[in-house]
Amino acid sequence: MRALPMWRFDGLTPAKLYLMARRKTTYYIDEGVLTAAKVTAAATHRSESELAEEALRRYVVEEGQGEYARKQLSALLQELRERPELKDLDDDQSMQLAVKETRAARRARARRRPDASAA
């Protein structure tokens, strides 16, 4: 039995190159898209999970969205490192700022959602 390469655990390398644990997750998906996914999975004799993983892998890897996101994140982190007001924060202050900004981003995202008025 030959050894499998285990050098890139970033979710972008095709799963067939190494053995990785699978994790259960939950997403909220438009009902029409979900119905189409169920029909497609049944018609192609695959599970919905396999279909979703393949679609995500294609989007993230083949279309380059994962690499684009990585570059964007790297640029953001570099920008934050250069901000003088953030250089002297201790761990507690950094965590408080991160929590505050995360909550603000979630509130802003919730306001942009079409169903936000129904909630």
All heavy atoms as an XYZ file, in Angstrom:
955
protein
N       0.845     -1.186      0.000
C       0.000      0.000      0.000
C       0.884      1.241      0.000
O       1.784      1.376      0.811
C      -0.869     -0.022      1.260
C      -1.837      1.100      1.321
S      -3.049      0.773      2.632
C      -2.998      2.305      3.463
N       0.651      2.159     -0.923
C       1.497      3.349     -0.983
C       0.984      4.430     -0.035
O      -0.213      4.518      0.230
C       1.578      3.872     -2.406
C       0.365      4.548     -2.928
C       0.595      5.026     -4.360
N      -0.619      5.591     -4.873
C      -0.927      6.878     -4.791
N      -0.108      7.718     -4.216
N      -2.061      7.332     -5.273
N       1.894      5.241      0.451
C       1.544      6.320      1.386
C       0.845      7.440      0.631
O       1.180      7.740     -0.521
C       2.796      6.853      2.061
N      -0.117      8.024      1.268
C      -0.828      9.150      0.677
C      -0.168     10.449      1.093
O       0.238     10.598      2.241
C      -2.286      9.148      1.146
C      -3.107      7.946      0.728
C      -4.467      7.992      1.391
C      -3.250      7.879     -0.772
N      -0.018     11.406      0.171
C       0.585     12.685      0.561
C      -0.295     13.394      1.585
O      -1.500     13.460      1.433
C       0.652     13.482     -0.743
C      -0.035     12.681     -1.776
C      -0.381     11.346     -1.219
N       0.307     13.923      2.614
C      -0.434     14.577      3.680
C       0.083     16.006      3.874
O       0.235     16.488      4.971
C      -0.274     13.795      4.990
C      -0.669     12.347      4.886
S      -2.417     12.107      4.753
C      -2.825     11.887      6.446
N       0.418     16.681      2.816
C       1.126     17.939      2.904
C       0.278     19.182      2.803
O       0.761     20.262      3.040
C       2.213     17.994      1.849
C       1.708     17.621      0.487
C       1.683     16.376     -0.065
C       1.129     18.486     -0.484
N       1.125     16.401     -1.309
C       0.780     17.689     -1.595
C       0.872     19.847     -0.532
C       0.192     18.222     -2.726
C       0.288     20.371     -1.663
C      -0.043     19.558     -2.742
N      -0.976     19.080      2.488
C      -1.766     20.296      2.303
C      -3.148     20.119      2.898
O      -4.060     19.676      2.228
C      -1.849     20.633      0.828
C      -2.390     22.022      0.581
C      -2.191     22.432     -0.843
N      -2.878     23.680     -1.059
C      -3.211     24.156     -2.215
N      -2.888     23.502     -3.295
N      -3.847     25.289     -2.324
N      -3.318     20.498      4.147
C      -4.588     20.341      4.840
C      -5.368     21.642      4.834
O      -5.736     22.158      5.864
C      -4.356     19.877      6.281
C      -3.785     18.509      6.359
C      -2.475     18.316      6.717
C      -4.555     17.409      6.043
C      -1.946     17.048      6.780
C      -4.031     16.139      6.100
C      -2.726     15.958      6.468
N      -5.605     22.194      3.677
C      -6.274     23.485      3.587
C      -7.677     23.378      3.029
O      -8.342     24.378      2.855
C      -5.462     24.444      2.734
C      -5.234     23.908      1.325
O      -5.759     22.822      1.001
O      -4.544     24.580      0.554
N      -8.132     22.181      2.742
C      -9.465     22.019      2.182
C      -9.509     22.243      0.689
O     -10.541     22.073      0.068
N      -8.400     22.650      0.095
C      -8.388     22.931     -1.333
C      -7.843     21.766     -2.152
O      -8.204     21.587     -3.291
C      -7.559     24.187     -1.623
C      -8.048     25.457     -0.942
C      -7.142     26.618     -1.293
C      -9.478     25.769     -1.335
N      -6.957     20.985     -1.569
C      -6.419     19.834     -2.258
C      -7.513     18.780     -2.371
O      -8.214     18.541     -1.398
C      -5.212     19.262     -1.482
O      -4.255     20.303     -1.344
C      -4.588     18.096     -2.214
N      -7.679     18.174     -3.534
C      -8.736     17.161     -3.663
C      -8.650     16.106     -2.575
O      -7.574     15.641     -2.230
C      -8.468     16.562     -5.049
C      -7.773     17.647     -5.789
C      -6.939     18.383     -4.761
N      -9.773     15.746     -2.031
C      -9.845     14.813     -0.901
C      -9.238     13.463     -1.236
O      -8.804     12.747     -0.352
C     -11.293     14.645     -0.460
N      -9.204     13.088     -2.491
C      -8.660     11.782     -2.869
C      -7.162     11.702     -2.608
O      -6.599     10.626     -2.587
C      -8.957     11.498     -4.337
C     -10.431     11.304     -4.589
C     -10.723     11.110     -6.031
C     -12.227     10.993     -6.217
N     -12.648     11.131     -7.564
N      -6.499     12.822     -2.403
C      -5.061     12.801     -2.167
C      -4.709     12.435     -0.740
O      -3.587     12.066     -0.457
C      -4.432     14.151     -2.523
C      -4.493     14.527     -4.002
C      -3.800     15.855     -4.223
C      -3.866     13.458     -4.863
N      -5.618     12.578      0.167
C      -5.350     12.211      1.548
C      -6.652     11.899      2.262
O      -7.725     12.233      1.795
C      -4.573     13.301      2.294
C      -5.193     14.657      2.237
C      -6.221     15.014      3.102
C      -4.764     15.607      1.325
C      -6.801     16.250      3.059
C      -5.344     16.858      1.281
C      -6.347     17.176      2.144
O      -6.917     18.408      2.097
N      -6.528     11.232      3.391
C      -7.712     10.858      4.155
C      -8.028     11.960      5.152
O      -7.175     12.342      5.946
C      -7.460      9.539      4.885
C      -7.070      8.366      3.977
C      -6.696      7.167      4.830
C      -8.193      8.033      3.024
N      -9.222     12.456      5.119
C      -9.629     13.522      6.032
C     -10.955     13.137      6.674
O     -11.801     12.522      6.043
C      -9.827     14.855      5.289
C      -8.567     15.467      4.762
S      -7.473     16.048      6.057
C      -8.442     17.348      6.777
N     -11.100     13.532      7.904
C     -12.379     13.298      8.586
C     -13.434     14.198      7.966
O     -13.141     15.299      7.507
C     -12.219     13.608     10.069
N     -14.631     13.729      7.952
C     -15.742     14.529      7.439
C     -16.491     15.091      8.628
O     -16.579     14.457      9.663
C     -16.641     13.662      6.582
C     -15.895     13.113      5.373
C     -16.778     12.218      4.580
N     -17.795     12.971      3.903
C     -17.743     13.348      2.633
N     -16.728     13.012      1.916
N     -18.711     14.042      2.094
N     -17.030     16.285      8.474
C     -17.758     16.926      9.561
C     -19.166     17.259      9.105
O     -19.385     17.685      7.981
C     -17.058     18.221      9.968
C     -15.735     17.960     10.644
C     -15.101     19.209     11.107
N     -15.993     19.923     12.002
C     -15.733     21.128     12.465
N     -14.642     21.748     12.115
N     -16.577     21.728     13.278
N     -20.085     17.082     10.009
C     -21.467     17.442      9.744
C     -21.597     18.953      9.922
O     -21.006     19.547     10.821
C     -22.386     16.720     10.723
C     -23.844     16.986     10.456
C     -24.714     16.156     11.364
C     -26.171     16.439     11.031
N     -27.055     15.540     11.755
N     -22.375     19.577      9.057
C     -22.578     21.018      9.150
C     -23.995     21.358      8.718
O     -24.693     20.536      8.144
C     -21.532     21.769      8.302
O     -21.629     23.165      8.564
C     -21.743     21.519      6.817
N     -24.416     22.554      9.004
C     -25.756     23.007      8.650
C     -25.665     24.311      7.873
O     -24.933     25.214      8.266
C     -26.598     23.253      9.921
O     -26.648     22.042     10.673
C     -28.001     23.699      9.575
N     -26.393     24.393      6.784
C     -26.478     25.616      5.984
C     -27.945     25.918      5.730
O     -28.766     25.015      5.654
C     -25.790     25.435      4.619
C     -24.306     25.277      4.708
C     -23.716     24.029      4.601
C     -23.485     26.376      4.901
C     -22.355     23.872      4.679
C     -22.120     26.240      4.980
C     -21.558     24.985      4.873
O     -20.218     24.841      4.952
N     -28.248     27.173      5.565
C     -29.585     27.581      5.167
C     -29.537     27.856      3.670
O     -28.755     28.678      3.209
C     -30.040     28.815      5.946
C     -30.196     28.504      7.412
C     -29.162     28.729      8.304
C     -31.362     27.932      7.892
C     -29.291     28.410      9.644
C     -31.504     27.614      9.231
C     -30.461     27.857     10.094
O     -30.602     27.539     11.417
N     -30.344     27.126      2.914
C     -30.317     27.191      1.461
C     -31.719     27.474      0.951
O     -32.704     26.950      1.480
C     -29.792     25.857      0.878
C     -28.376     25.591      1.390
C     -29.816     25.866     -0.636
C     -27.819     24.246      0.978
N     -31.798     28.264     -0.095
C     -33.068     28.563     -0.744
C     -33.799     27.258     -1.058
O     -33.190     26.282     -1.515
C     -32.793     29.347     -2.035
C     -34.057     29.625     -2.804
O     -34.753     30.588     -2.465
O     -34.348     28.834     -3.740
N     -35.094     27.236     -0.794
C     -35.878     26.005     -0.950
C     -35.826     25.452     -2.369
O     -35.725     24.240     -2.578
C     -37.334     26.263     -0.538
C     -38.117     25.007     -0.316
C     -39.473     25.282      0.312
O     -39.594     26.217      1.114
O     -40.395     24.524     -0.031
N     -35.865     26.323     -3.360
C     -35.790     25.870     -4.749
C     -34.454     25.241     -5.084
O     -34.387     24.227     -5.789
N     -33.374     25.829     -4.566
C     -32.039     25.275     -4.788
C     -31.927     23.916     -4.109
O     -31.378     22.960     -4.671
C     -30.945     26.242     -4.273
C     -29.565     25.606     -4.346
C     -30.976     27.550     -5.053
N     -32.465     23.810     -2.915
C     -32.416     22.544     -2.188
C     -33.194     21.451     -2.931
O     -32.722     20.324     -3.067
C     -32.965     22.717     -0.771
C     -32.905     21.484      0.121
C     -31.474     20.989      0.271
C     -33.502     21.804      1.480
N     -34.363     21.791     -3.433
C     -35.158     20.822     -4.195
C     -34.394     20.377     -5.435
O     -34.332     19.177     -5.736
C     -36.522     21.425     -4.592
O     -37.219     21.778     -3.400
C     -37.344     20.452     -5.413
N     -33.792     21.321     -6.150
C     -33.015     20.980     -7.340
C     -31.828     20.082     -6.979
O     -31.505     19.143     -7.712
C     -32.525     22.248     -8.032
N     -31.204     20.342     -5.842
C     -30.071     19.527     -5.392
C     -30.534     18.109     -5.080
O     -29.862     17.130     -5.427
C     -29.401     20.157     -4.178
N     -31.688     17.978     -4.424
C     -32.221     16.654     -4.099
C     -32.510     15.864     -5.378
O     -32.184     14.683     -5.481
C     -33.491     16.777     -3.260
C     -33.240     17.197     -1.830
C     -34.568     17.408     -1.108
C     -34.356     17.923      0.279
N     -34.286     16.860      1.269
N     -33.123     16.508     -6.345
C     -33.456     15.843     -7.610
C     -32.175     15.440     -8.343
O     -32.051     14.316     -8.843
C     -34.328     16.768     -8.493
C     -34.474     16.212     -9.903
C     -35.694     16.971     -7.848
N     -31.207     16.355     -8.395
C     -29.938     16.069     -9.073
C     -29.205     14.918     -8.388
O     -28.668     14.025     -9.049
C     -29.049     17.329     -9.097
O     -29.760     18.373     -9.751
C     -27.742     17.067     -9.816
N     -29.170     14.938     -7.066
C     -28.494     13.870     -6.323
C     -29.151     12.521     -6.616
O     -28.465     11.529     -6.874
C     -28.522     14.166     -4.824
N     -30.469     12.483     -6.598
C     -31.177     11.236     -6.879
C     -30.926     10.772     -8.314
O     -30.683      9.580     -8.560
C     -32.673     11.407     -6.634
N     -30.963     11.698     -9.253
C     -30.785     11.348    -10.662
C     -29.372     10.871    -10.973
O     -29.166     10.083    -11.899
C     -31.131     12.542    -11.548
N     -28.389     11.332    -10.196
C     -26.996     10.956    -10.453
C     -26.498      9.879     -9.483
O     -25.311      9.563     -9.466
C     -26.075     12.195    -10.365
O     -26.212     12.797     -9.078
C     -26.407     13.199    -11.448
N     -27.417      9.352     -8.677
C     -27.087      8.285     -7.720
C     -25.971      8.691     -6.747
O     -25.077      7.923     -6.455
C     -26.705      6.993     -8.446
C     -27.745      6.541     -9.405
N     -28.937      5.979     -8.982
C     -27.810      6.603    -10.758
C     -29.669      5.696    -10.042
N     -29.014      6.071    -11.128
N     -26.059      9.927     -6.289
C     -25.106     10.426     -5.297
C     -25.892     10.997     -4.130
O     -27.072     11.314     -4.249
C     -24.217     11.522     -5.889
C     -23.332     10.992     -7.006
C     -22.362     12.009     -7.490
N     -23.074     13.159     -8.025
C     -22.480     14.247     -8.463
N     -21.184     14.356     -8.428
N     -23.178     15.247     -8.939
N     -25.217     11.162     -3.017
C     -25.883     11.770     -1.860
C     -25.897     13.291     -2.035
O     -25.093     13.853     -2.795
C     -25.160     11.404     -0.565
O     -23.899     12.048     -0.504
N     -26.798     13.925     -1.333
C     -26.837     15.396     -1.353
C     -25.523     15.958     -0.831
O     -25.019     16.969     -1.319
C     -27.997     15.906     -0.515
C     -29.355     15.557     -1.088
C     -30.475     15.863     -0.109
O     -30.459     16.957      0.475
O     -31.328     14.988      0.068
N     -24.960     15.297      0.156
C     -23.691     15.720      0.735
C     -22.575     15.693     -0.307
O     -21.780     16.631     -0.408
C     -23.342     14.821      1.914
O     -22.105     15.184      2.469
N     -22.512     14.615     -1.089
C     -21.495     14.519     -2.138
C     -21.671     15.624     -3.168
O     -20.703     16.246     -3.612
C     -21.571     13.165     -2.835
C     -21.111     11.997     -2.003
C     -21.389     10.662     -2.675
O     -22.465     10.498     -3.296
O     -20.525      9.788     -2.561
N     -22.910     15.885     -3.528
C     -23.205     16.921     -4.506
C     -22.789     18.299     -3.989
O     -22.143     19.078     -4.701
C     -24.701     16.906     -4.836
C     -25.151     17.732     -6.023
C     -24.607     17.150     -7.316
C     -26.666     17.787     -6.057
N     -23.129     18.589     -2.739
C     -22.781     19.885     -2.147
C     -21.266     20.035     -2.028
O     -20.707     21.095     -2.341
C     -23.444     20.037     -0.784
N     -20.589     18.976     -1.597
C     -19.132     19.052     -1.463
C     -18.471     19.284     -2.816
O     -17.549     20.089     -2.936
C     -18.585     17.777     -0.826
C     -17.099     17.847     -0.570
C     -16.563     16.649      0.201
O     -17.358     15.919      0.827
O     -15.338     16.465      0.181
N     -18.950     18.586     -3.829
C     -18.388     18.772     -5.165
C     -18.602     20.206     -5.660
O     -17.692     20.828     -6.215
C     -19.013     17.789     -6.149
C     -18.478     17.951     -7.565
C     -19.191     17.066     -8.570
O     -19.650     15.975     -8.186
O     -19.289     17.480     -9.729
N     -19.792     20.737     -5.440
C     -20.086     22.108     -5.885
C     -19.204     23.120     -5.152
O     -18.651     24.036     -5.765
C     -21.562     22.424     -5.657
N     -19.068     22.949     -3.840
C     -18.206     23.855     -3.069
C     -16.753     23.742     -3.511
O     -16.053     24.741     -3.658
C     -18.328     23.563     -1.576
C     -19.574     24.110     -0.911
C     -19.728     23.517      0.491
C     -19.524     25.621     -0.839
N     -16.285     22.512     -3.706
C     -14.902     22.313     -4.133
C     -14.661     22.977     -5.491
O     -13.641     23.623     -5.699
C     -14.568     20.826     -4.185
C     -13.081     20.549     -4.384
C     -12.756     19.070     -4.281
N     -13.188     18.475     -3.044
C     -12.558     18.580     -1.873
N     -11.474     19.295     -1.797
N     -13.016     17.983     -0.804
N     -15.596     22.807     -6.416
C     -15.439     23.445     -7.733
C     -15.374     24.966     -7.595
O     -14.548     25.619     -8.214
C     -16.597     23.069     -8.651
C     -16.459     21.721     -9.249
C     -17.546     21.456    -10.246
N     -17.418     20.108    -10.775
C     -18.267     19.563    -11.596
N     -19.328     20.238    -11.992
N     -18.086     18.345    -12.028
N     -16.255     25.529     -6.797
C     -16.300     26.982     -6.621
C     -15.026     27.490     -5.955
O     -14.407     28.440     -6.410
C     -17.521     27.368     -5.780
C     -17.648     28.852     -5.544
C     -18.083     29.696     -6.571
C     -17.341     29.401     -4.318
C     -18.202     31.051     -6.362
C     -17.463     30.762     -4.099
C     -17.896     31.588     -5.122
O     -17.997     32.940     -4.908
N     -14.632     26.818     -4.885
C     -13.490     27.289     -4.105
C     -12.164     27.005     -4.803
O     -11.287     27.854     -4.840
C     -13.504     26.661     -2.694
C     -12.238     26.956     -1.940
C     -14.711     27.160     -1.912
N     -12.020     25.811     -5.376
C     -10.745     25.410     -5.960
C     -10.669     25.754     -7.439
O      -9.820     26.532     -7.859
C     -10.493     23.898     -5.753
C      -9.175     23.481     -6.373
C     -10.507     23.563     -4.278
N     -11.555     25.164     -8.230
C     -11.447     25.293     -9.683
C     -11.698     26.715    -10.179
O     -11.063     27.159    -11.115
C     -12.374     24.294    -10.371
C     -11.958     22.854    -10.137
C     -12.932     21.852    -10.707
O     -13.774     22.230    -11.549
O     -12.848     20.677    -10.291
N     -12.614     27.420     -9.552
C     -12.883     28.788     -9.973
C     -11.972     29.787     -9.264
O     -12.048     30.978     -9.508
C     -14.350     29.141     -9.732
C     -15.292     28.360    -10.626
C     -16.733     28.766    -10.461
O     -16.992     29.879     -9.969
O     -17.604     27.977    -10.828
N     -11.144     29.304     -8.348
C     -10.159     30.169     -7.709
C     -10.673     31.048     -6.590
O      -9.961     31.918     -6.113
N     -11.904     30.835     -6.149
C     -12.453     31.690     -5.107
C     -11.716     31.530     -3.777
O     -11.568     32.473     -3.021
C     -13.949     31.426     -4.919
C     -14.779     31.801     -6.121
C     -14.667     33.270     -6.473
O     -14.710     34.133     -5.612
N     -14.502     33.546     -7.747
N     -11.247     30.320     -3.478
C     -10.508     30.090     -2.243
C      -9.206     30.874     -2.227
O      -8.850     31.513     -1.239
N      -8.488     30.835     -3.337
C      -7.219     31.567     -3.429
C      -7.466     33.073     -3.382
O      -6.738     33.810     -2.736
C      -6.492     31.183     -4.718
C      -5.071     31.676     -4.787
C      -4.195     31.170     -3.647
O      -4.367     30.029     -3.192
O      -3.322     31.935     -3.207
N      -8.530     33.528     -4.055
C      -8.883     34.954     -4.019
C      -9.188     35.391     -2.585
O      -8.707     36.420     -2.122
C     -10.087     35.214     -4.921
C     -10.615     36.621     -4.827
C      -9.945     37.667     -5.440
C     -11.778     36.903     -4.114
C     -10.415     38.967     -5.341
C     -12.251     38.197     -4.014
C     -11.575     39.220     -4.632
O     -12.034     40.505     -4.523
N      -9.973     34.584     -1.874
C     -10.322     34.911     -0.487
C      -9.072     34.932      0.385
O      -8.926     35.785      1.268
C     -11.339     33.912      0.055
N      -8.173     33.995      0.150
C      -6.926     33.949      0.917
C      -6.101     35.219      0.717
O      -5.549     35.771      1.660
C      -6.125     32.732      0.471
C      -5.352     32.114      1.585
C      -4.636     30.900      1.116
N      -5.554     29.783      1.245
C      -5.355     28.610      0.739
N      -4.281     28.371      0.048
N      -6.220     27.649      0.916
N      -6.030     35.677     -0.531
C      -5.277     36.903     -0.825
C      -5.946     38.111     -0.173
O      -5.265     38.993      0.359
C      -5.161     37.100     -2.330
C      -4.201     36.130     -2.968
C      -4.149     36.310     -4.467
C      -3.229     35.289     -5.093
N      -3.220     35.366     -6.546
N      -7.275     38.156     -0.231
C      -8.006     39.262      0.400
C      -7.769     39.276      1.908
O      -7.558     40.330      2.508
C      -9.498     39.151      0.111
C      -9.870     39.370     -1.332
C      -9.628     40.797     -1.764
O      -8.624     41.091     -2.372
N     -10.540     41.669     -1.434
N      -7.824     38.106      2.535
C      -7.598     38.005      3.971
C      -6.175     38.414      4.327
O      -5.949     39.130      5.297
C      -7.885     36.585      4.465
C      -7.676     36.346      5.957
C      -8.556     37.275      6.792
C      -7.959     34.906      6.311
N      -5.227     37.978      3.536
C      -3.830     38.337      3.776
C      -3.646     39.855      3.693
O      -2.950     40.451      4.529
C      -2.938     37.640      2.751
O      -1.595     37.980      2.956
N      -4.267     40.487      2.698
C      -4.169     41.943      2.561
C      -4.814     42.649      3.752
O      -4.277     43.637      4.271
C      -4.830     42.389      1.257
N      -5.958     42.144      4.209
C      -6.631     42.733      5.364
C      -5.771     42.603      6.617
O      -5.616     43.564      7.378
C      -7.988     42.070      5.592
C      -8.741     42.500      6.853
C      -9.068     43.989      6.820
C     -10.001     41.677      7.016
N      -5.207     41.437      6.838
C      -4.349     41.242      8.013
C      -3.134     42.164      7.967
O      -2.737     42.721      8.990
C      -3.922     39.781      8.120
C      -5.029     38.798      8.480
C      -4.523     37.371      8.393
C      -5.596     39.097      9.858
N      -2.550     42.322      6.790
C      -1.410     43.230      6.662
C      -1.830     44.665      6.970
O      -1.124     45.394      7.669
C      -0.802     43.140      5.254
C       0.454     43.963      5.085
C       1.541     43.561      6.056
O       1.746     42.387      6.350
N       2.261     44.541      6.585
N      -2.989     45.052      6.474
C      -3.511     46.401      6.751
C      -3.716     46.605      8.250
O      -3.364     47.651      8.810
C      -4.829     46.604      6.007
C      -5.488     47.934      6.250
C      -6.863     48.009      5.623
O      -7.057     47.463      4.524
O      -7.755     48.638      6.241
N      -4.265     45.605      8.912
C      -4.492     45.704     10.355
C      -3.179     45.764     11.135
O      -3.074     46.495     12.120
C      -5.346     44.538     10.843
C      -6.794     44.542     10.364
C      -7.494     43.263     10.774
C      -7.540     45.763     10.874
N      -2.175     45.008     10.679
C      -0.872     45.030     11.348
C      -0.239     46.417     11.296
O       0.532     46.785     12.172
C       0.079     44.021     10.695
C      -0.148     42.616     11.121
C       0.954     41.698     10.566
N       0.448     40.360     10.478
C       0.017     39.765      9.367
N       0.084     40.392      8.217
N      -0.461     38.551      9.396
N      -0.554     47.157     10.254
C       0.052     48.477     10.058
C      -0.686     49.588     10.800
O      -0.180     50.701     10.880
C       0.134     48.791      8.570
C       1.085     47.855      7.831
C       1.005     47.982      6.328
O       0.199     48.808      5.824
O       1.739     47.248      5.649
N      -1.869     49.305     11.330
C      -2.617     50.344     12.055
C      -2.005     50.553     13.435
O      -1.964     49.635     14.252
C      -4.082     49.948     12.168
C      -4.790     50.015     10.817
C      -6.202     49.543     10.855
N      -7.030     50.275     11.777
C      -8.293     49.970     12.037
N      -8.859     48.952     11.425
N      -8.980     50.667     12.900
N      -1.526     51.763     13.726
C      -0.828     52.012     14.990
C      -1.699     51.778     16.220
O      -1.206     51.318     17.247
C      -0.387     53.472     14.901
C      -1.024     54.046     13.699
C      -1.581     52.927     12.874
N      -2.994     52.045     16.133
C      -3.860     51.892     17.306
C      -4.076     50.434     17.697
O      -4.556     50.145     18.781
C      -5.210     52.591     17.099
C      -6.098     51.961     16.039
C      -5.902     52.485     14.634
O      -4.850     53.089     14.350
O      -6.800     52.275     13.808
N      -3.689     49.513     16.833
C      -3.871     48.091     17.126
C      -2.579     47.405     17.578
O      -2.613     46.280     18.050
C      -4.420     47.360     15.902
C      -5.761     47.847     15.376
C      -6.166     47.059     14.148
C      -6.825     47.770     16.444
N      -1.463     48.085     17.470
C      -0.167     47.457     17.753
C       0.051     47.124     19.222
O       0.726     46.166     19.537
C       0.969     48.341     17.255
C       1.074     48.340     15.756
C       2.289     49.082     15.297
C       2.290     49.135     13.792
N       3.473     48.653     13.198
N      -0.491     47.905     20.139
C      -0.187     47.723     21.555
C      -1.300     47.032     22.342
O      -1.317     47.110     23.564
C       0.124     49.083     22.203
C       1.385     49.708     21.612
O       2.305     48.937     21.272
O       1.440     50.940     21.497
N      -2.217     46.359     21.666
C      -3.300     45.679     22.372
C      -2.799     44.382     23.004
O      -2.055     43.630     22.383
C      -4.447     45.347     21.414
C      -5.186     46.515     20.768
C      -6.260     45.987     19.840
C      -5.774     47.436     21.810
N      -3.229     44.121     24.236
C      -2.912     42.834     24.840
C      -3.962     41.813     24.379
O      -4.875     42.145     23.623
C      -2.832     42.918     26.372
C      -4.155     43.300     27.027
O      -5.232     43.061     26.438
O      -4.108     43.825     28.162
N      -3.842     40.566     24.819
C      -4.757     39.514     24.355
C      -6.210     39.812     24.694
O      -7.105     39.613     23.863
C      -4.362     38.162     24.950
C      -3.095     37.607     24.327
O      -2.646     38.140     23.299
O      -2.566     36.627     24.877
N      -6.481     40.273     25.907
C      -7.860     40.574     26.313
C      -8.447     41.706     25.477
O      -9.596     41.635     25.029
C      -7.929     40.932     27.795
C      -7.711     39.737     28.696
O      -7.943     38.599     28.234
O      -7.310     39.937     29.862
N      -7.673     42.749     25.261
C      -8.159     43.872     24.453
C      -8.401     43.436     23.011
O      -9.377     43.846     22.393
C      -7.140     45.018     24.491
C      -7.021     45.672     25.837
C      -5.822     46.607     25.908
O      -4.758     46.307     25.365
N      -6.012     47.744     26.572
N      -7.512     42.601     22.486
C      -7.679     42.095     21.123
C      -8.959     41.282     21.008
O      -9.714     41.419     20.038
C      -6.483     41.224     20.725
O      -5.306     41.983     20.687
N      -9.221     40.427     22.005
C     -10.420     39.598     21.986
C     -11.673     40.462     22.084
O     -12.647     40.238     21.369
C     -10.382     38.573     23.117
C     -11.577     37.628     23.106
S     -11.775     36.707     21.566
C     -10.468     35.526     21.725
N     -11.669     41.461     22.962
C     -12.823     42.348     23.097
C     -13.100     43.071     21.787
O     -14.257     43.186     21.359
C     -12.585     43.362     24.218
C     -12.644     42.759     25.597
C     -12.236     43.761     26.683
O     -11.886     44.894     26.397
N     -12.275     43.303     27.925
N     -12.061     43.555     21.143
C     -12.224     44.239     19.861
C     -12.757     43.276     18.793
O     -13.660     43.627     18.030
C     -10.898     44.854     19.414
C     -10.920     45.586     18.078
C     -11.901     46.760     18.120
C      -9.527     46.074     17.722
N     -12.228     42.057     18.767
C     -12.677     41.064     17.781
C     -14.153     40.731     17.974
O     -14.918     40.660     17.007
C     -11.822     39.804     17.875
N     -14.578     40.540     19.213
C     -15.981     40.226     19.507
C     -16.867     41.402     19.106
O     -17.915     41.221     18.468
C     -16.159     39.863     20.997
C     -17.632     39.808     21.370
C     -15.489     38.532     21.296
N     -16.466     42.597     19.454
C     -17.243     43.800     19.116
C     -17.403     43.927     17.597
O     -18.500     44.171     17.095
C     -16.523     45.030     19.679
C     -17.170     46.339     19.323
C     -16.346     47.492     19.866
C     -16.816     48.806     19.290
N     -15.915     49.903     19.618
N     -16.308     43.757     16.848
C     -16.364     43.890     15.393
C     -17.171     42.763     14.752
O     -17.895     42.986     13.781
C     -14.942     43.935     14.810
C     -14.178     45.183     15.187
C     -14.834     46.451     14.679
O     -15.371     46.453     13.548
O     -14.819     47.453     15.408
N     -17.063     41.555     15.295
C     -17.840     40.429     14.771
C     -19.328     40.678     14.952
O     -20.123     40.470     14.031
C     -17.427     39.121     15.472
O     -16.046     38.881     15.214
C     -18.249     37.947     14.981
N     -19.706     41.144     16.120
C     -21.121     41.434     16.367
C     -21.630     42.536     15.457
O     -22.744     42.458     14.935
C     -21.326     41.801     17.836
C     -21.195     40.598     18.743
C     -21.341     40.959     20.196
N     -21.268     39.752     21.024
C     -20.996     39.752     22.302
N     -20.786     40.891     22.952
N     -20.937     38.619     22.968
N     -20.816     43.568     15.257
C     -21.215     44.664     14.362
C     -21.385     44.152     12.932
O     -22.350     44.522     12.245
C     -20.179     45.787     14.416
N     -20.477     43.296     12.483
C     -20.573     42.749     11.121
C     -21.812     41.883     10.967
O     -22.507     41.932      9.941
C     -19.313     41.947     10.793
N     -22.138     41.099     11.994
C     -23.334     40.255     11.933
C     -24.604     41.088     11.904
O     -25.550     40.758     11.189
C     -23.355     39.286     13.114
C     -22.338     38.181     12.968
C     -22.316     37.284     14.172
N     -21.343     36.212     14.003
C     -20.914     35.450     14.973
N     -21.353     35.617     16.211
N     -20.027     34.510     14.739
N     -24.631     42.170     12.693
C     -25.806     43.054     12.664
C     -25.972     43.686     11.287
O     -27.079     43.748     10.744
C     -25.695     44.129     13.745
C     -26.019     43.643     15.142
C     -26.168     44.797     16.130
N     -24.956     45.594     16.246
C     -23.956     45.346     17.089
N     -24.009     44.311     17.903
N     -22.894     46.128     17.131
N     -24.863     44.132     10.706
C     -24.915     44.751      9.377
C     -25.383     43.744      8.335
O     -26.209     44.066      7.473
C     -23.540     45.311      9.008
N     -24.893     42.514      8.423
C     -25.306     41.470      7.474
C     -26.782     41.145      7.635
O     -27.504     40.968      6.663
C     -24.443     40.221      7.680
C     -24.718     39.156      6.648
C     -23.798     37.975      6.777
N     -23.841     37.443      8.125
C     -22.828     36.838      8.729
N     -21.678     36.719      8.109
N     -22.948     36.371      9.946
N     -27.260     41.102      8.875
C     -28.676     40.804      9.129
C     -29.565     41.913      8.553
O     -30.647     41.625      8.030
C     -28.925     40.646     10.624
N     -29.115     43.144      8.621
C     -29.910     44.252      8.061
C     -29.989     44.175      6.539
O     -30.961     44.619      5.946
C     -29.310     45.604      8.475
C     -29.596     45.975      9.917
C     -29.237     47.429     10.192
N     -27.837     47.709      9.983
C     -26.883     47.607     10.916
N     -27.195     47.221     12.128
N     -25.633     47.892     10.631
N     -28.960     43.603      5.906
C     -28.957     43.492      4.452
C     -29.779     42.334      3.936
O     -30.129     42.302      2.766
C     -27.509     43.337      3.941
C     -26.690     44.596      4.050
C     -25.387     44.466      3.305
N     -24.604     43.313      3.673
C     -23.647     43.313      4.596
N     -23.354     44.403      5.243
N     -22.968     42.206      4.856
N     -30.078     41.346      4.794
C     -30.849     40.175      4.372
C     -32.272     40.583      4.015
O     -32.895     41.356      4.723
C     -30.906     39.149      5.507
C     -29.938     38.028      5.246
C     -30.140     36.917      6.229
N     -29.092     37.059      7.237
C     -29.255     36.899      8.531
N     -30.410     36.559      9.020
N     -28.273     37.045      9.349
N     -32.811     40.016      2.922
C     -34.169     40.368      2.506
C     -35.231     40.031      3.545
O     -36.204     40.729      3.658
C     -34.405     39.529      1.236
C     -33.090     38.975      0.855
C     -32.166     39.102      2.024
N     -35.014     38.972      4.325
C     -36.015     38.550      5.294
C     -35.799     39.187      6.670
O     -36.434     38.801      7.634
C     -36.039     37.032      5.426
C     -34.720     36.472      5.957
O     -33.700     37.196      5.900
O     -34.713     35.320      6.407
N     -34.915     40.187      6.769
C     -34.593     40.792      8.049
C     -35.807     41.467      8.698
O     -35.950     41.467      9.914
C     -33.463     41.816      7.886
N     -36.712     41.991      7.883
C     -37.887     42.660      8.451
C     -38.857     41.658      9.054
O     -39.642     41.990      9.948
C     -38.581     43.495      7.381
O     -38.998     42.637      6.324
N     -38.827     40.411      8.583
C     -39.743     39.383      9.080
C     -39.306     38.843     10.438
O     -40.094     38.252     11.155
C     -39.845     38.237      8.089
N     -38.011     39.006     10.753
C     -37.477     38.448     12.005
C     -37.846     39.251     13.224
O     -38.253     40.315     13.251
C     -35.946     38.352     11.920
